[in-house]
């Protein structure tokens, strides 16, 4: 069972009971993770307006006074009970702030900066007396601009409105995104959920009155909206790996202050002593990076983030909820039932009797296809996980210096190469240019040096490194920046380009993980360390048996 952070909100502790279904577990993980929401509404702090008397009852007998019936103004149709919404989010352990919209030009920058940091953004449709949703569309477009260019962040944006025509809002959003960002949105949930990769836009009504029956599932008051949005968040990311990552990030969030206490300012003296004592002081920054990374790894281990979310009991729930007992898993080589898939996941395919071409030893080639039922999805899944296992993810597009594991493409002949210069020899360079050894990368499999295809446009599923001295090529590079201590690339047409002294251009493609690059370097060193001897044939053959 996953250990909960001690600082978890009480509501989240209550909600973290044992989940009997995978979907329930996903919902718990999302509740634990979500921390912030922001509301943008032109009436965020308004109070309901009471009108003058609209109706009077008939006088009662015996001279009792007339009773006046007060009716709320029609303006209340657009009233937002901000206090109730904030309290409801608070009941779920989510901090919610409200921003009053007055004018787009005046508010857009501050609103965008705030909403970008929130887990959930809620925007009113009609603001400042305009009825077309123009302000909401511009705010949404501004908020999502970077996400559409690089959709690698999950973003949940909600239109919460008193407008009755929800389908019209959906159509206007889709048309606006297509016109401004050139993106086609997938439309789901009766047209009221619009999705582009990791971006989700949902539409909810404040009041069910006047809403068509088939859309009333998306009508909810302020007290119920947070629960709907948490469920929406969960539905769109629910999975074994996303749950594991969210749990890990939750543990890191709740351990932030403890890490700050561990790496306190009094340790500056010790760190500077460490730096001053090193033969190469600049190495101290890398050492500190390792200290911090290992501390984060300790957090994940302490909270059992991986085991509690990716172990077999969780996988079992995922399998049983996703597939009925009678479901047949099908691929071009045959069918398997759920019990067989269950056994493969529990004890391994090599220990399971499998009635399919190739048996258990070749099942890895078809297993993703059997589970997904779609060859294209299976192929993409296998390739992406393979890339995650061997390639570094670049979370920020800063200039990468040339070092062990950097994969390059020579622009002239389109050949691929990997750098095998040791890291210690890739820094503190003293000359204007330096030679770096490169090994070629060719399409197809090649034993243990096999890698997944490095780019989507590559036609071959795999590529491999030619690890042999005779294939090694030494290229002299020069740095494109003022800093000559490392070889940095220059930015050309959105790509990072390294320049050789012979005026050849090499484009940055990817970077191998440190341990993968070190394996390549070790294998290369092993090929150069072999010593050719000439023993007697009698001795050689006797030794080989």
N, C-alpha and C positions, 0 to 999 in steps of 0.2 A: 504493500500500500504506500502511496506517495506521501512523504512527510511534508506537512504544510509549514510554510514560513511562519515564524512566531508573530510577525507583524501583520498577518492577514486580517482583513476586515471581518468582524464578527459574522456578518451576513454571509460572507464567502466561506467561513468555517462551517456554518450550518448547512450550506448548500453542498459542501464537499463530502456528502455521505457516499456510501458504496453505490456505484452506478451499475445497474444490472444490464443495461444496454450500452452499445458503443456510442450511440447518439447522445445518451445522457452523460456519458463520460466527456464527450466533446463539449457539451454545454457547460459542464463544470470547469473544464480547462479554460474556456473562454471567459466565464465569470471571474475566475481567479486572475486572468491576465488583464482584462479591460480595466482601465483606470480613469479615463477622462473623456468628457463629451463637451461640446460647445453648441449653444443655440444662437442663431442669428435671426432676429425677428424685429420688425418695426414697432411691435407692440409688446416687447418683451417685459416691460415693467408697468404696463397699463393695468388699470383696474376695470372690472365690468361697469358699464354705464347704465344707470337705471333711468328709464324714461318717465315722463309725466304719466299720471293715471290714464290707463287705456280703456278700462271697463269698470262699471260699478254694478254691484249686486242690487237687487230689489230690496227695499227696506223690510226689515223683519217686523214681526208683530210686536205690539206693546211698546212701540216707539223706540226700539233699539236703534243705535246709530248705523248709518250706512257703512258697509265694509268695502274698502277700496282694494282692487286687485292691481298690483304693480306688474308690469311686463317689461322684460329686459329689451333694450334697444336692439335693432337688427345689426348694429355695429358689433355686438358681442359675437357674431358668427366668426369674426376674425380675431377674437380675443384669445390670448394664450395664457393659461394659468402657469406662469413660470415657476412660482413657488412649489406647486404640486409636482411639476416635472423634475425640478432639482431635487426635491425630497425623494421622489421615486428612484432617481438615479442613486441617491445617497443610500437608500435601502439596499441597493445592490453593491455598495462599496465603490461607486464610481463618482468621482468629483465632476460636477457639471457647472459650467459658467454660462451666463447669458449676456449677449451683446445686442444693444439696441441699434438697429439700422436706421440711419437718417438720410444719408446721401451716398451713392456709390463712389464718387470721386473722393469724398471725404473719408469713407470708412474702409475702402477695399484693401489697402495695404495692411492695416492693423488686423482686420478680420482674417485675411489670408494667412498672415503670420501666426495667428492664434489657432486657426482651424487646422493648419498643417501639422501641428503638434498634438492634436486631439485624436483619440482612437475613433471617435464618432463625431460627425458634423451634421447638425440639424438646421435646415434653412427653410424659412417661410417662402411661399410661392409669390403671393401678392404683397409687395412692400411699397410704402409711400404712395398709396393711391393709384399705382399703375396696375392694370389688370392682366397684362400679357406675360408676367413672369420674367420680364427682361432683366431686372436687377438680380433675381435668383440665378438666371442663366449665366450672367456675367460673373457673379461671385463663384459659382460652381466651376465655370471654365477657368477662372484664374487659379482656383484651388487645385484643379486637376491637371493643369498645363504640364508640369514637370512629370507627373505620373503617366500621362499619355505618351510622352517622349521616351520614357524608360519605365514601363509598368512592372516594377519589381517591389512595390510596396502595396500591402493590402490597404485599401481605402474604402470606408463605408460612409456614404453621403446620403442623407435622408431629406426628402421634401415633405414637410409636415404642414398641411394646409386645410383651410376651411372651404376652398374651392371645390365645387361639386364634380366637375368634369375631369376626373383623374386620368382617363385615357388620353384626353387632349394634352395634358401636361406631359405624359409619357412621350407622345408623338413630337411635341416641341423640343423636349430634351434630346431625343434621338436625332432630330433634324439639325439641332444646333451643334451637337458633337460632330456630326458628319460634315457640316459646313465649316466649322472652325478648326477642328482637329483631324479631319479626314479619317475618322474611325467609325466602324460599324459596330453597334452595340447588339449583343444577344439579348433578346427580350423574353422574360419568363414571368411566372406568377400573374397570369391574366394581363400581361403587359405592364405591370407595376414594379417589376424588378429588371433593371437594365445592367448588363455586365460586359466589361471589357477586360479580359484576363483577370488581374487581381483588383480591379476597380468595380465596386458595386454601388449602384444608385437605386434607392428604393423610394416609393411614394406612399404616404399614409394620409388618411383624412382624419381631421379632428373630431368629426361627428358623423355617425352613420346616416342621419336623416338626409334624404335626397340622393343618397349614393345607391347605384344599382345593386341588386341583391348579390350578384356574383362577385362584386368588388368589396362587399362589406367586411370581408375578412381583413381588409386593409384599413378599416376604420377603427380607431382606438383613441381613448382619452389619454390625458397626460400621465395618469397613474399607471397605465398599462403599456405605454410606448417603450420604456427601457427594456422590458421583458421581450417585446417583439424584436427589438434591435439586437439584443444579445443573441436571440435565437437565429436571426438573420446572419449575424457574424459567424456563428457556429456552423450553420448549414453551408456556408460558402467556403469554409476552410476545413471542414471536418475530414480528418484522415489520420492515419497512424503517425506519419511523419510530421504533419502540421501540429498535431497535439503534443508531440514530443518537443518540438521547437518552442511552442508557446509555453509549455511547462518550464523549459530551461530558461527562457527569457523572464518568466515570472519569478523564478528563484533568484536570478541575477538582480532583478529590480529590487526584490525585498532584502537582498544582501548588500546593496549599494553602500549604505551607511556604515555597515560593519567593515567593508573593504576600505572605506575612507579612514576608519579608525585604525585599521591595521597599517595602512600606508600613510601614517600621519606625518606632519611637518618636521617632527623631531628626527625622523629617519633621513632627512636631507643631509645631515652631517655625515652619516654612515655611507650614504650613496656617493657623496662627493669624495669621501675617503677612498671608497672602492674605485672611483674613476681615476683619481690621482695616482693610485697604486698600480694601475694596469700599464703594461708596456705600450698598449695602444688604447688610450683613454676613450676614443669614440666607441669602442666595443661596449662600453657601459650601458649605452642606450638600448642596444640589442638585449643585453642581460636583463635589464628592467622589463623589457617587453615579455621575456620568458617568465619572469617572476609573476607578472600580472596575469598572463595567459594560464599559468599553472594554478593560480588562485581561483580563477573562474572555473577551471576544470574541477577543482576541489568543491566548489559550490554545487556543480551538477552532480557530483558523486554523493555529496552529503544529502541532497534532497532526492536522490534516486530518480532524477528526471527521465533518464533513458529507460531504465529497467521497468519503471512503473507505467510507462506509456507505450513501450514497444516489445514487451515480453509476451509469451504465448497466451496467457489468460486474456490479455487485451486483444490480441490477434484473433483469438477464438470468438470473442464477442463481435468483432468486425466481420468475420466470415459468416456467422450465423444470422446477423442482422441484414447483411447485404444479399445473401443468397438463400433461397428456400431449400429445404432438404432434397427435393426432387430435381433441383436445378442441374442441368447438364453443361459442363464446361467443354466447349468445342473449339477445335482448331483443325487445320487441314489434315493432320495425321490421326485424328480420332477424337473420342469423347472420354471425359472422366466425370465421375459423380462427386458429390460434395464430401463423402466420407474419405475418398482417396485424396482429395485436396487437403482435407483436414489432417490426414496421416502424414502427408508430405511436409506440412508446416510444423507438425509436432515432432516427428522423428527423422525427417529428411527424406528426400526422394530416393536415395540409394537404399534405404531400409524399408521402402514401400513397394508392394507389388503393383506394377503399373502396366495396364494393357493398352499400350500405345506405341507407335513406331519409335524405335530407339530406346525404349524403356526409361528407367530412372536416370541413367547416366547422361542422357541427352535432353532430359526434361527442362533444364535451365534455358534451352533455346526456345521453348514454347510456353513456359509457365506464365509469363506476363500476358501472352496472347490468350491463354485459357482463362485467366482471371478477368481481363478487360473485355474479351469478346471482340476486340478490334485490333487488327494487325498494326495499323498506323500508330494507335495510342500505345500499344505494347512496345513498339520499336522506339518511340520517343521517350518512353519511361525508362527503358533499359539504357539508352544513350545518356540521358540527363543524369541518372544516378551514377553512371560510370564516370561522367565528367566531374561530378561532385567529389568522387573518391580520389581523383588524380590531379585535378586542376584547382588552383587558388581562385576564389571568387573575388572580383575587384569591386568593392563596395563604393569606392570613390575613384574617379577617373583621373588620378594624378599621374605624373610622368613616372614610368617604371624604369629604374636603372638596370643596366645589363648585368646579369649574374647567372649563377647556376639555375637551370630549369626554364629560362626564358625562351619561348618558342618564337621564331622569326620566319617571315616569308620574304625571300629576295624578290623585289618587285619586277625585275627584268625578266627572269625565267620562271617565276612563280614557285620556285623550290622552297621546301620547308626545312628548317634547321632548329636544333636545340643547343643552347649554350651550356658548356660543361666547365666553364671557368669556376674554380672554387670561390665561395663567397668571400673568404679572407683575401683573395687576390683580385676581387672585383671592386674593392674600396681603397681609399687612400692612395689613389694613383698619382704619380708625380710627373708623368710626361704628358705632352699635349695629346698623344694618341697611345693606344695600347692594343696588343693582339689578344684575341679571344678565340679559343678552340670551339668549333661547332661540329655537331654530328648531324647527318642528314636524316630526315623523316620521310618515309615512303608509304604509299597506300597499301592496305592489306595487313594481314596478321604476320607476326614475326616473333613467336615465342613469348618469353616473359617481358620483352620490351614493347609488347602490344599496347596501344592506347586506343580509346574511342575516337571517332572522328572529331576533330577539334573545332570545326565550324559547321553550321547547318548546311551550307552550300556544298560541302564536300560530298562527292558521289559515293565513295567507299565508306562502309560501316566502320572500319578500323584503319589505323595506321600504325607504323612501328618504326623504332629508332634503329639505325644500323650502327651497332656498337662494335666497332673494330678500328684499330689505328689507321688502316689504309683508307678508311672513309672520312677520317677527321680532316677538317679544313680550318686553317688559321686565317682569320680576318682581322685587319687592323681598323679599329673604330676610333672616332673622335667624339667628344662630348659636344652637344648642341647648345649647352648652357654655359654660363660664366663659371659654374662649379665644375672644375676639371678633375676633381678627386674621384668621380664616378662617371661612367658613360651614360649620359641622359639623351633621350630622343628629342626631336622637335615635332611640333604639331603641324601636320599638313592635311588639309581637307578632312579634318575630324579624326585622323589616324595618327598614332605615334610612330615616327620614322627615325630609325638609327642610321647614321651616315658613316660610311667607311672612308678611309683616306683615298681609296681609288674611285670615290664618288658613286659607289653602289648604294642603293637604298634598301633597307631591310625593315619591313613593317612588323610591329609588335602584334602577335596573335593571341598568346596566352602565357601562363606561367605554371609550371608543374609545382605540386605541393613539395615542401622541403624534403620529406622522406622519400618521395618518388624520385626527385632529382638526385638525391644522394645515392639511391640504388643504381641509377644510371651511371653515375660517376664511379661507384664501386665496381660495377661490371666492366666499365671501360678500363679501370686500373688493373683489374684482374687479367684482361687480355694482353696488357702491356707488360705484366709481371711474369708471364710464362717464360721459362728458360728451356731452350732446346738442348737435349743431351743425346749422346750416342752410346748407350749401353750395348753389351753383346745381345744378340737376338735371343740366345738361349736364356739369358737372365731376364729379359723383358717378357718373353712368353711364359717362362716359369712363374713369374710374379703375377701374371694375369690369369693363371689357372688354366 
